[in-house]
Amino acid sequence: MEKKLIIKMIKNCFKQYYSEVASLPMSSEDLEELAEQIIQIKEEQPALDLYEAVNDTVYEFLTG
């Protein structure tokens, strides 16, 4: 799975929550960790939609 695509999707998802902020409320290490989590989720659940996996993971990051 393309990690660059996942990172771009994560950034777009954060824009939904932080539309007025110019930068992401996370470090690049956190961004890489989220991407790895999403890749692992997709490997464990191949039928899960990538968009759904990204949104769920970002939501958990923000609320947890």
N, CA, C and O of each residue as an XYZ file, in Angstrom:
256
protein
N       0.837     -1.169      0.000
C       0.000      0.000      0.000
C       0.892      1.246      0.000
O       1.936      1.274      0.652
N       0.481      2.237     -0.715
C       1.272      3.450     -0.867
C       1.160      4.333      0.381
O       0.091      4.865      0.682
N       2.264      4.478      1.092
C       2.285      5.265      2.321
C       2.043      6.743      2.043
O       1.413      7.427      2.849
N       2.540      7.246      0.904
C       2.335      8.658      0.563
C       0.854      8.983      0.429
O       0.399     10.036      0.878
N       0.111      8.085     -0.185
C      -1.329      8.280     -0.342
C      -2.007      8.332      1.020
O      -2.859      9.187      1.261
N      -1.636      7.433      1.897
C      -2.248      7.387      3.228
C      -1.943      8.662      4.001
O      -2.823      9.212      4.663
N      -0.703      9.135      3.922
C      -0.337     10.368      4.615
C      -1.134     11.551      4.063
O      -1.578     12.411      4.824
N      -1.312     11.596      2.759
C      -2.116     12.665      2.152
C      -3.567     12.576      2.629
O      -4.196     13.598      2.905
N      -4.090     11.368      2.726
C      -5.462     11.187      3.199
C      -5.588     11.615      4.661
O      -6.596     12.209      5.044
N      -4.577     11.321      5.480
C      -4.590     11.734      6.883
C      -4.609     13.253      6.966
O      -5.389     13.824      7.728
N      -3.758     13.908      6.189
C      -3.702     15.375      6.204
C      -5.047     15.968      5.788
O      -5.509     16.936      6.393
N      -5.673     15.401      4.767
C      -6.980     15.894      4.326
C      -8.041     15.693      5.393
O      -8.923     16.534      5.571
N      -7.953     14.596      6.087
C      -8.914     14.320      7.152
C      -8.753     15.335      8.291
O      -9.742     15.821      8.839
N      -7.506     15.650      8.640
C      -7.271     16.657      9.669
C      -7.800     18.016      9.247
O      -8.247     18.790     10.094
N      -7.760     18.323      7.963
C      -8.276     19.602      7.478
C      -9.781     19.730      7.749
O     -10.292     20.837      7.918
N     -10.479     18.602      7.791
C     -11.912     18.638      8.097
C     -12.143     19.117      9.523
O     -13.104     19.835      9.800
N     -11.247     18.708     10.433
C     -11.394     19.065     11.843
C     -10.758     20.414     12.159
O     -11.242     21.144     13.024
N      -9.683     20.742     11.465
C      -8.935     21.976     11.722
C      -8.824     22.797     10.447
O      -7.722     23.029      9.950
N      -9.943     23.233      9.922
C      -9.947     23.927      8.634
C      -9.275     25.299      8.695
O      -8.800     25.792      7.672
N      -9.228     25.919      9.867
C      -8.653     27.254      9.970
C      -7.181     27.252     10.380
O      -6.565     28.315     10.448
N      -6.618     26.103     10.647
C      -5.232     26.006     11.093
C      -4.353     25.665      9.896
O      -4.682     24.773      9.113
N      -3.239     26.372      9.754
C      -2.349     26.173      8.600
C      -1.537     24.887      8.710
O      -1.236     24.261      7.694
N      -1.179     24.485      9.928
C      -0.360     23.283     10.082
C      -1.111     22.224     10.873
O      -2.090     22.517     11.559
N      -0.641     21.006     10.766
C      -1.274     19.900     11.470
C      -0.964     19.954     12.958
O       0.132     20.359     13.343
N      -1.909     19.552     13.802
C      -1.675     19.565     15.252
C      -0.934     18.305     15.714
O      -1.282     17.705     16.732
N       0.084     17.918     14.956
C       0.823     16.699     15.286
C       2.214     16.776     14.683
O       2.465     17.548     13.758
N       3.111     15.968     15.221
C       4.477     15.938     14.697
C       4.552     14.992     13.495
O       3.622     14.231     13.230
N       5.659     15.054     12.785
C       5.840     14.157     11.644
C       5.959     12.713     12.100
O       5.586     11.796     11.368
N       6.484     12.503     13.325
C       6.564     11.146     13.874
C       5.169     10.580     14.123
O       4.905      9.409     13.851
N       4.274     11.432     14.648
C       2.890     11.005     14.869
C       2.211     10.680     13.539
O       1.448      9.719     13.444
N       2.489     11.474     12.530
C       1.916     11.242     11.209
C       2.373      9.896     10.647
O       1.568      9.137     10.107
N       3.665      9.606     10.776
C       4.203      8.319     10.316
C       3.583      7.162     11.103
O       3.269      6.117     10.533
N       3.409      7.352     12.409
C       2.826      6.308     13.250
C       1.375      6.027     12.850
O       0.956      4.872     12.777
N       0.615      7.092     12.593
C      -0.767      6.904     12.139
C      -0.816      6.163     10.809
O      -1.655      5.283     10.617
N       0.072      6.511      9.900
C       0.111      5.828      8.602
C       0.413      4.349      8.789
O      -0.205      3.504      8.140
N       1.350      4.027      9.664
C       1.677      2.621      9.932
C       0.488      1.884     10.544
O       0.227      0.728     10.211
N      -0.231      2.562     11.442
C      -1.418      1.948     12.043
C      -2.463      1.632     10.979
O      -3.085      0.570     11.003
N      -2.648      2.551     10.058
C      -3.644      2.349      8.999
C      -3.228      1.209      8.077
O      -4.064      0.401      7.672
N      -1.954      1.141      7.747
C      -1.459      0.034      6.916
C      -1.695     -1.296      7.613
O      -2.104     -2.269      6.980
N      -1.439     -1.341      8.918
C      -1.654     -2.577      9.676
C      -3.142     -2.941      9.713
O      -3.497     -4.110      9.559
N      -3.998     -1.959      9.914
C      -5.443     -2.215      9.930
C      -5.891     -2.795      8.593
O      -6.657     -3.758      8.553
N      -5.411     -2.205      7.499
C      -5.789     -2.692      6.167
C      -5.271     -4.100      5.908
O      -5.930     -4.880      5.222
N      -4.102     -4.438      6.444
C      -3.579     -5.795      6.270
C      -4.417     -6.803      7.046
O      -4.643     -7.923      6.587
N      -4.877     -6.393      8.233
C      -5.697     -7.275      9.070
C      -7.135     -7.371      8.566
O      -7.780     -8.408      8.722
N      -7.639     -6.291      7.962
C      -9.023     -6.236      7.495
C      -9.050     -5.737      6.054
O      -9.399     -4.581      5.813
N      -8.691     -6.577      5.102
C      -8.601     -6.104      3.705
C      -9.929     -5.627      3.120
O      -9.926     -4.848      2.167
N     -11.042     -6.064      3.655
C     -12.339     -5.646      3.124
C     -12.726     -4.242      3.588
O     -13.625     -3.627      3.016
N     -12.055     -3.733      4.620
C     -12.351     -2.401      5.143
C     -11.918     -1.342      4.144
O     -10.820     -1.407      3.592
N     -12.784     -0.373      3.918
C     -12.495      0.720      3.007
C     -11.357      1.583      3.571
O     -11.358      1.903      4.760
N     -10.401      1.953      2.739
C      -9.255      2.753      3.177
C      -9.706      4.089      3.754
O      -9.182      4.532      4.776
N     -10.661      4.724      3.114
C     -11.189      6.005      3.592
C     -11.741      5.858      5.006
O     -11.503      6.718      5.855
N     -12.463      4.795      5.265
C     -13.028      4.540      6.584
C     -11.932      4.292      7.616
O     -12.011      4.782      8.743
N     -10.914      3.532      7.231
C      -9.797      3.255      8.136
C      -9.071      4.543      8.519
O      -8.715      4.739      9.681
N      -8.856      5.414      7.544
C      -8.177      6.693      7.804
C      -9.024      7.556      8.736
O      -8.518      8.080      9.728
N     -10.292      7.704      8.424
C     -11.166      8.539      9.252
C     -11.277      8.010     10.676
O     -11.218      8.791     11.627
N     -11.434      6.712     10.839
C     -11.537      6.125     12.171
C     -10.255      6.326     12.969
O     -10.308      6.642     14.157
N      -9.110      6.147     12.329
C      -7.821      6.280     13.004
C      -7.566      7.725     13.406
O      -7.090      7.975     14.513
N      -7.868      8.668     12.546
C      -7.689     10.087     12.874
C      -8.627     10.484     13.994
O      -8.232     11.212     14.905
N      -9.852     10.020     13.941
C     -10.815     10.344     15.000
C     -10.334      9.820     16.349
O     -10.403     10.522     17.358
N      -9.843      8.574     16.357
C      -9.320      7.999     17.604
C      -8.120      8.798     18.105
O      -7.974      9.002     19.311
N      -7.264      9.251     17.195
C      -6.103     10.056     17.585
C      -6.554     11.358     18.246
O      -5.987     11.774     19.257
N      -7.567     11.994     17.677
C      -8.026     13.275     18.199
C      -8.776     13.145     19.521
O      -8.689     14.028     20.374
N      -9.502     12.064     19.692
C     -10.313     11.905     20.890
C      -9.637     11.107     21.989
O     -10.071     11.138     23.140
N      -8.589     10.401     21.642
C      -7.962      9.524     22.629
C      -6.711     10.026     23.120
O      -6.075      9.386     23.957
